[in-house]
């Protein structure tokens, strides 16, 4: 196989990946607007009949509608997700703070703003973020800290951190997944078993976090500890009455 053939194959694969990414974005826009997804788009995503989605999981039932989207901050993209600021990491908060600032911020000002949002964050760890990301995402000068690439930082508004899924780490995506579990269970009054929750989440295109049984075991225990969900005698997980009242 010559180099021309290899390059041609790479371009073909890249084109397919771009098509699928754009198709997913289009699907999210239709679902967000409450519109029926066009048949042509369904075929691209493998959503018809007994076919499989590109993730490899069979679509056995219509997906649960996405949660009501809070008021978006200026600059948010259609595919952005949100998590509670308390679930964000200090790194993500630092980057979002720098993105919102029109001028460099002194180290002390960065620390003060992070601590205000994340009271348990350690001052030393916040300083280490500047050291670790200097020259990559952050520039540090005598004037203060400045963000080098705004596309790598989220936006903070109304106690929420917004960003594309690629901006979040595993911990933050887990928070997004737990919010999805709670939202899902509000639609099943009789509850769902763990394996059923896994399958339902796979059918929801708006879930932007990895999903498998092992990950959910940890999520479910955290949600149970927080009093958001409970487990009945039938081993089904359901929403608590306290959470349902929200």
C-alpha positions as CSV (number, residue, x, y, z in Angstrom):
1,X,0.0,0.0,0.0
2,X,1.5,3.4,-1.1
3,X,1.4,6.6,0.9
4,X,-1.3,8.1,-1.4
5,X,-3.6,5.2,-0.5
6,X,-2.9,5.6,3.2
7,X,-3.6,9.3,3.1
8,X,-6.8,8.7,1.1
9,X,-8.0,6.2,3.8
10,X,-7.1,8.6,6.6
11,X,-9.0,11.4,4.9
12,X,-12.0,9.1,4.4
13,X,-12.0,8.1,8.1
14,X,-11.6,11.7,9.3
15,X,-14.5,12.7,7.0
16,X,-16.7,10.0,8.5
17,X,-15.8,11.1,12.1
18,X,-16.6,14.7,11.3
19,X,-20.0,13.7,9.7
20,X,-20.9,11.7,12.8
21,X,-19.9,14.6,15.2
22,X,-22.0,17.0,13.2
23,X,-24.9,14.5,13.1
24,X,-24.8,14.2,16.9
25,X,-24.8,18.0,17.3
26,X,-27.8,18.2,14.9
27,X,-29.6,15.6,16.9
28,X,-29.1,17.5,20.1
29,X,-30.4,20.7,18.5
30,X,-33.6,18.9,17.4
31,X,-34.1,17.3,20.8
32,X,-33.5,20.6,22.5
33,X,-36.2,22.2,20.3
34,X,-38.6,19.3,21.0
35,X,-38.7,18.5,17.3
36,X,-38.9,15.1,15.7
37,X,-35.5,13.9,14.4
38,X,-35.6,13.7,10.6
39,X,-35.6,10.2,9.1
40,X,-32.4,10.9,7.2
41,X,-30.6,11.9,10.4
42,X,-32.0,8.8,12.2
43,X,-30.5,6.6,9.5
44,X,-27.1,8.2,9.8
45,X,-27.1,7.7,13.6
46,X,-28.5,4.2,13.3
47,X,-31.7,5.0,15.2
48,X,-34.2,3.2,13.0
49,X,-35.9,-0.1,13.9
50,X,-33.6,-2.6,15.6
51,X,-30.4,-1.0,14.3
52,X,-27.7,0.0,16.7
53,X,-26.4,3.4,17.6
54,X,-22.9,4.3,16.8
55,X,-22.0,3.6,20.4
56,X,-22.8,-0.1,19.8
57,X,-25.8,-0.3,22.1
58,X,-29.2,-1.4,20.7
59,X,-31.8,1.3,20.9
60,X,-34.8,-0.6,22.5
61,X,-37.0,2.4,23.4
62,X,-37.3,6.1,22.8
63,X,-34.9,8.1,25.0
64,X,-36.0,10.1,28.0
65,X,-36.1,13.8,27.0
66,X,-33.2,15.9,28.2
67,X,-33.5,17.9,31.4
68,X,-34.8,21.4,31.0
69,X,-31.8,23.5,30.0
70,X,-31.0,26.4,32.4
71,X,-30.5,29.9,31.1
72,X,-27.3,29.6,29.0
73,X,-24.5,32.0,29.5
74,X,-23.3,34.1,26.5
75,X,-20.8,32.0,24.6
76,X,-22.2,28.6,25.3
77,X,-22.4,26.2,22.4
78,X,-25.4,23.9,21.7
79,X,-23.5,20.8,22.8
80,X,-22.3,22.2,26.1
81,X,-23.4,20.6,29.3
82,X,-23.5,22.0,32.9
83,X,-22.7,20.7,36.4
84,X,-23.1,22.3,39.8
85,X,-20.1,24.4,40.7
86,X,-19.6,22.4,43.9
87,X,-18.9,19.4,41.7
88,X,-16.3,21.2,39.6
89,X,-12.5,20.9,40.1
90,X,-10.4,23.8,41.1
91,X,-8.6,23.6,37.8
92,X,-11.8,24.1,35.8
93,X,-12.9,26.9,38.1
94,X,-9.6,28.7,37.7
95,X,-9.8,28.5,33.9
96,X,-13.4,29.7,33.9
97,X,-12.5,32.6,36.2
98,X,-9.6,33.6,33.9
99,X,-11.9,33.4,30.9
100,X,-14.4,35.8,32.5
101,X,-11.7,38.3,33.3
102,X,-10.9,41.0,30.7
103,X,-7.4,41.6,32.3
104,X,-4.8,39.5,34.0
105,X,-5.6,38.5,37.6
106,X,-3.2,38.5,40.5
107,X,-2.5,35.2,42.2
108,X,-4.3,36.4,45.3
109,X,-7.4,37.4,43.4
110,X,-7.5,34.0,41.6
111,X,-7.2,32.3,45.0
112,X,-9.9,34.4,46.6
113,X,-12.4,33.9,43.8
114,X,-11.8,30.1,43.7
115,X,-12.2,29.8,47.5
116,X,-15.5,31.8,47.3
117,X,-16.8,29.2,44.9
118,X,-15.1,26.1,46.4
119,X,-14.6,26.8,50.1
120,X,-12.8,23.4,50.6
121,X,-10.2,24.0,47.9
122,X,-6.6,24.3,49.2
123,X,-4.7,27.5,48.6
124,X,-1.5,25.6,47.7
125,X,-3.3,23.4,45.2
126,X,-4.7,26.5,43.5
127,X,-1.2,27.9,43.1
128,X,0.0,24.6,41.7
129,X,-2.6,24.9,38.9
130,X,-0.8,28.0,37.6
131,X,2.6,26.2,37.7
132,X,1.2,23.1,36.0
133,X,-0.6,24.9,33.2
134,X,1.8,27.7,32.6
135,X,2.7,28.0,28.9
136,X,-0.1,25.6,28.1
137,X,-3.3,27.2,29.1
138,X,-2.1,30.0,31.5
139,X,0.4,32.8,31.1
140,X,1.8,34.2,34.3
141,X,3.5,37.6,34.3
142,X,4.1,40.5,36.6
143,X,0.6,41.7,35.8
144,X,-1.0,38.4,36.9
145,X,-2.5,35.2,35.4
146,X,-4.1,35.2,31.9
147,X,-5.9,32.5,29.9
148,X,-4.2,31.6,26.7
149,X,-7.0,29.7,25.0
150,X,-10.6,30.5,25.7
151,X,-11.8,27.4,23.9
152,X,-10.4,25.3,26.7
153,X,-12.3,27.0,29.5
154,X,-15.9,26.9,30.6
155,X,-18.2,29.6,31.9
156,X,-19.6,30.0,35.4
157,X,-23.1,31.4,35.9
158,X,-25.8,30.9,38.5
159,X,-23.7,28.4,40.5
160,X,-23.3,26.3,37.4
161,X,-20.2,25.5,35.4
162,X,-20.8,25.2,31.6
163,X,-18.5,23.7,29.1
164,X,-18.1,21.2,26.3
165,X,-17.8,17.6,27.5
166,X,-14.1,17.7,26.4
167,X,-13.4,20.4,29.0
168,X,-14.5,18.2,31.9
169,X,-12.4,15.5,33.6
170,X,-13.7,12.1,34.8
171,X,-14.8,13.5,38.2
172,X,-16.9,16.3,36.6
173,X,-18.4,14.0,33.9
174,X,-19.4,11.6,36.8
175,X,-21.4,14.5,38.3
176,X,-23.1,15.1,34.9
177,X,-23.9,11.3,34.8
178,X,-25.3,11.4,38.4
179,X,-27.6,14.3,37.5
180,X,-28.7,12.3,34.5
181,X,-29.6,9.3,36.7
182,X,-31.7,11.4,39.0
183,X,-33.5,13.0,36.0
184,X,-34.0,9.5,34.5
185,X,-35.6,8.1,37.7
186,X,-38.1,10.9,37.9
187,X,-39.7,9.4,34.8
188,X,-39.9,5.9,36.3
189,X,-42.1,6.0,39.4
190,X,-41.8,2.3,40.1
191,X,-38.0,2.5,39.8
192,X,-35.4,0.7,37.7
193,X,-32.7,-1.9,38.4
194,X,-29.1,-1.0,37.8
195,X,-28.8,-2.8,34.5
196,X,-32.0,-1.0,33.3
197,X,-30.6,2.4,34.2
198,X,-27.4,1.6,32.2
199,X,-29.5,0.7,29.2
200,X,-31.7,3.8,29.5
201,X,-28.7,6.1,29.8
202,X,-27.2,4.5,26.7
203,X,-30.4,5.5,24.8
204,X,-30.1,9.1,25.9
205,X,-28.1,11.1,23.4
206,X,-27.8,14.0,25.8
207,X,-25.8,12.0,28.3
208,X,-22.2,13.0,27.6
209,X,-20.4,10.9,30.1
210,X,-19.2,7.3,29.8
211,X,-21.8,4.8,31.1
212,X,-21.3,1.2,32.3
213,X,-22.4,-0.9,35.3
214,X,-19.3,-0.4,37.3
215,X,-19.4,3.3,37.1
216,X,-23.0,3.4,38.0
217,X,-22.5,1.3,41.1
218,X,-20.4,4.1,42.6
219,X,-22.8,6.8,41.3
220,X,-25.8,5.1,42.8
221,X,-24.2,4.8,46.2
222,X,-23.2,8.5,46.2
223,X,-26.7,9.5,45.3
224,X,-28.2,7.2,48.0
225,X,-25.8,8.7,50.6
226,X,-27.0,12.2,49.5
227,X,-30.6,11.2,50.0
228,X,-31.5,11.7,46.3
229,X,-32.4,8.1,45.5
230,X,-33.4,5.0,47.4
231,X,-33.4,1.2,46.8
232,X,-36.6,-0.8,47.3
233,X,-37.0,-4.4,48.3
234,X,-37.3,-5.4,44.6
235,X,-33.7,-4.0,44.1
236,X,-35.0,-1.2,42.0
237,X,-33.7,2.3,42.4
238,X,-36.1,5.1,42.7
239,X,-36.2,8.8,43.4
240,X,-36.8,9.9,47.1
241,X,-39.9,11.9,47.9
242,X,-37.7,14.8,49.1
243,X,-36.0,14.9,45.7
244,X,-39.3,14.6,43.8
245,X,-40.6,17.7,45.6
246,X,-37.9,19.9,44.1
